[in-house]
Amino acid sequence: MDQLTGKVVIVTGAGSGIGQAAASGFAQRGARVVLVGRRKAVLDDVVSSIRAAGGEAWAYAADIGSKSEVNALVQWTLAELGEVDVLVNNAGSASKTLNARWIDEAEWDQVQEVNMKAVFLLTQALLPTMLARKNGTIITVSSLAALRPNLLGGAAYGAAKAAVRNFMTYLHNTFRNDGIRSTCILPGEVNTPIMDNRANPPQQSIRDHMVQPEDVAEAILLCASLPPRTVIEELIVAPTFLRDVSGDLEISRWKNAPAECQAEREQKL
């Protein structure tokens, strides 16, 4: 883990869940971490906790779907901390309407913006300095929904996570000989606050058997801390126990369905 000492790391979605656990883990291993999210107060609380434990961390609130805000974030980091060694694209968002029959365009676009466009914008902003140094690590948290899409995550989420997986493979194939390591991590169900937004939020007893945020954080730290000569291209982190989600899928199918479809729903149920 000495590979991380003094490194400058940007972590998105760092206010809770996987991002919070990853940011704390990087700081514990000697990295200097910029925590990025929309809610400054939440980020400040995490930064305070990290600093109280002896780590180095900074909070930066930004809309990472905005090119101008992403560029401002990168310029601030370069000016305050120096060149970025590791980018962790962790911010994610799922739609409330899960069935492709009924999701509206605005909700679809919002999911693509957070899960895919933001990864592109951050990567594009950081690539020049990484390429100039011939060194840099880009880790993106996708999802098993990229490989096994269904109604749990929804149509928009699965499509976005598949797109970002494709983009990370593109980065690996294009820039590996320039010293850029590109890694895609695909977790299964993770016990994060996003579970509260499910059509049928899982009970705590079910969440206890899911992958935990710190589990994915450890995978992120592993990928970042290997010697520069080595890259983990893709890594699946899944729960050991397979649960029955058939009931959840059926509930998800009808969430936010128009009122005129109620008769169809009752007939099928």
Summary of the structure (lengths in Angstrom):
residues: 269
radius of gyration: 18.9
end to end distance: 53.0
largest distance: 62.1
contacts: 925
relative contact order: 0.14
helix: 52%
strand: 15%
